[in-house]
Amino acid sequence: MASDRTRWWQPALSGGCEEALAAEAAAGQQQRFAELDALAARLLAAALGGRPVVTVTRGEGPQAADSVEVTALDPVEAVWCAQMFGVREQQQRGAWYLPQKLSVKAGTLNLPHLLRARPAHALTVAADDSVRLQVADGADTLLVWALLVPLFDALLEPVKVRAAGPAGSPEEQQQLWAGIEERYRVLGLDDGALDVFRFGGGWHRLDRTGQQQARLALLNTLAAADPAQLVARHRMLRLQELMAGFAKKAKTGTALARRVVTRALQPVVSGYFAGDWLAVLDYLQAPPHPDEEIITALPEPRLFVGMSSQAAGMAAETGIAEDEIHAMLAAFHGGSALSPVEERAAALRNWWDAFDQAHAVQSPGMPSLWGLVDHNLMSVSRTDDGFTPQLYRQVLPPGVLEQVSRLWETVTLQSHPSSIVSNPRPHQTMAGALGPAVEFWHGLGLTAWFVCEGPYSRTPLSGVSDYYGRPLAALAAAGCPVEAALFDELRAAEQRLGPEKMISDGESSTVETPHGPVTFTSSRSRGMRREGFERVRDIITRYRRAWAKQYLDTYVQHRWRTELEDVARQHHRHVAAKGRPPTLIQFARFATTAANHWAGGDLGAVYTAIGEPAPSPQKRPVRLLAGDGYDFARRVYQELGGKPVDHDTWVSGPEETRRQWQLDRLATESLRYLQLQEALGQPPTAKQFGTHRLVWPWPGEEAEGWPVLQQALAALARTTPPSDARHSSPTAGVVPPANRQDAGHQVLTKGGNARIATEASIIRITVADVPVNVSAVLLTTSGKVRGDDDLVFYNHPVQDGVRVSGDTVTAELGLVPESVSSVAVVVSVDSEARPGVVFDQGTMWEAEITQPSGIRLSFAPPAFTGRETVAVAVELYRRTGGWKARAVGQGYDTGLAGLATDYGIDVAS
């Protein structure tokens, strides 16, 4: 870097940490970090001493973010941190690079506390410490992300590496541990504390107690060190990275902030300079770049929507005839005086009227309205009781159906934004535009139906305010709340419903005998019903119509305005952070949802709505998918040999059920194949389609199934199949066999986790030589049961979508209530079958998790050594709108009573 003089920090780049700190002090730059270092040192000392320093609160609902609070701050520190780490405060200093969402391993900050307080369970409790945070939630989020997590990660890396198990080749492991040892040396720590941890140090020869003692010994070594020195040295390590980044980009003169502050250096600038680039330059003794512009505030979003309603005023103001104004607007909007947003807002109001009428006239004897709104996962093999796919085609007026199909018939794929492609599910996209209003009012109507007409409901009427808490909160936040009196009336109406009556299916057969004909009759219960639906329906209709009269127009405007203003803000943020407008691909990352909801996928229309020029027009390729995608997916399913799964098959034929669901998944994924083909101008490759994510139920797995799918799609869409599919000559329509191994088998180690689909999950426990009982426990976010019924076992085999049968637990994740955050699968020794037996080093057992979509996970826990008789094998738990599975393998030597006490189950009962 050219300079008339050597700046104080330049020699520090090639020197050690101590030399750099000494140079910093000599240059008078150390004092700026005094308060920050003192705060970090105090929090570190508190954590290493065994005190929890943060509290993580899990978000409720699929889209809800988690939150984190640094509870170890005193009031004075909290005020100081709000100024230093407040999001708005940092943005006012120019930190527009801050991401809106973060994934942070916040649990690392409490790991020292857990290692001291619960050494046997610490790593299991902290195994899934990643939280999804909204940056705008507060200063604690930035404090954790930018300052604390990097510090704790560096110090506790030996523990976390050993918890994760061996990864990579021996050479890669040696290199990893060499880096850890060097970092400990630079931080001034005795690397003797790493003797048993490092590669070849004998870690795997330690039993569980020995490993716990080793972790505590390392913790004591860290606690014995001077926290102020640890914090200062770690700070300098990170600042040396910033210095190196600046020197690399400032070959001549000073570099622009956006060229230096890479993603890796963003937390450094936020953590040590409060997001202030000018403070960074002052620290580095460098002048600002001549073209540097520090933006302290973004322009307010301005939308160009709804101009047709202003035509009369514009005509009076300009002296131009109103008809000419409408003609100008039509030319501006491509043929209609209404903007794309106004067209869709009007269509939503029409749809709402038809939707409202369908619910208002619903009566016993009619089919349920499950399927009127297309917001379920697409399936062409399911035969759920009460569900009618595409029910909207039977119920809604033709004019409404035409509007929805026309206005939402196209979308943009975020990964391929240069083209506008077919939308296989226009009714789903339309429902997404309406959001929580349709989620609540449609869901409430269905709940009333299933409570009264059966076969069962996921919540009673008295619980709907809690069950639909998320959409209700969203409606209140939009300024369109649902009147609380509705829930009082529903609770009272539930008390007046008739008694429960069983719904059963009966079969009769007659056999001729020497004594005359004998008739055999059997029946199967399908649930319960209660008379009184019309009264409940009328209550809901009255409140729904009152809400729509008062709020519907306001709500629809709030929906499009909120989404478009968010796009405008994101555009302004990008310009502020990068110094230039986003490319079309970058714009699509934050504008695709709004474009699909309000402009048929047309990103150019969104640019127009926010008053920005579009970089280039999108292509509109020939559409391969006409009409509703359900019809095409069913044809693909049949072409592949699919047959819908009925109840008897689901109960008695799990392998066939699994195979049919795998074919179902391929059929629904075929719609994405056609979208990609439209966007690419040619059939997608296996990599572009993501064949590795799918299960191929053929003997040759993907190698055989992929060409079969390609040929089937080419035939149905009347296109030419790829040459590799033609040359493979598979037989389309050949039914793949059921007895195959899944392609996506993943083996988990203790503490490991993997994402699973929100569908049926089958957990089978296999144990050699030890008789066991298998059970499941439904847990809330607090880790406790809601009541004793949440223990599912042989005497109580079904609860809220979870069923236990022998060595198998089946969890229908889509049916598990929101109040349940996790399902623990428990294995216990059957002491009655073999008194005195325990899990020991000779016990061999495995947990296998399979799903119809093809996911297959297995976990064989390490040997038990503490005479355990009960173990938590695996856990299924909610995470960021979906589900994950975790390999737990945690044993209890206190028997079922100990486990029950931990989970809040009444042992006596």
Secondary structure, DSSP 4 states (H G I P E B T S, - for coil): -B-SS--TTTGGGTS-HHHHHHHHHHTT-GGGGHHHHHHHHHHHHHHHTT---EEEEPPPSTTPPBEEEETT--HHHHHHHHHHH-HHHHHHTT-TT--SEEEEEGGGGGHHHHHHH-TTTHHHHTTT-EEEEEGGG-HHHHHIIIIIHHHHHHHHHHHHHHHH---S-HHHHHHHHHHHHHHHHHTT--GGGGTTTSTTSSGGGS-HHHHHHHHHHHHHHHHHS-HHHHHHHHHHHHHHHHHHHHHHH-SBS---HHHH--TTTHHHHHHHHTT-HHHHHHHHT-PPPTT-----SPPPP-----GGGGHHHHHHHHT--HHHHHHHHHHHTTS-SS-HHHHHHHHHHHHHHHHHHHHHT--TTSPP-BTSS--SPP-SS---TTB-TTTHHHHS-HHHHHHHHHHTSEEEETTEEEEEEE-S-HHHHHHHHHTHHHHHHHHHHHHHHHHHHSS--SS-GGGHHHHTHHHHHHHHHTT-PPPTHHHHHHHHHHHTSPPPEEEEEEEEEEEEETTEEEEEEEEEEEEEE-S-HHHHHHHHHHHHHHHHHHHHHHHHHHHHHHHHHHHHHHHHHHHHHHSSPPPHHHHHHHHHHHHHHHSTT-HHHHHHHTT---SSPPB-PPPS--S-HHHHHHHHHHHTT-----HHHHHH-HHHHHHHHHHHHHHHHHHHHHHHHHHHSSPPPHHHHTGGGS---STTHHHHHHHHHHHHHHHHHT-PPPHHHHHH---TTPPPPS----TTEEEEPTT-EEEE-SSEEEEEEEEESS-EEEEEEEE-TTSS-SSGGGEEBTTB-EETTEEEETTEEEEEGGGS-TT--EEEEEEEE-TTTSTT--B-TT-EEEEEEE-TTS-EEEE-PPPP-S-BSEEEEEEEEEETTEEEEEEEEEEESSHHHHHHHHHT--S--
